[in-house]
Amino acid sequence: MTTASIKYGRELDLIAKLTGKQRKEIQANREQLMADDRFRAWMDSLPNAGDARRLKKNAMDYL
């Protein structure tokens, strides 16, 4: 876990240097992407009938 954390920190530093963005901005963007992925996975798990289908369509249109 510690090795992975160190590697992740180094990757953030490298991305920040390459893009000119701050580490916090990069981390926030990554967290938002992961939240979006979790939401889409949840939506995909809904049944495709009736109200669930309308909810799924409305939510995906919102994104």
Sequence and secondary structure as in RCSB ss.txt:
>XXXX:A:sequence
MTTASIKYGRELDLIAKLTGKQRKEIQANREQLMADDRFRAWMDSLPNAGDARRLKKNAMDYL
>XXXX:A:secstr
 HHHHHHHHHHHHHHHHHH   HHHHHHHHHHHHHHHHHHHHHHHS SSHHHHHHHHHHHHH 
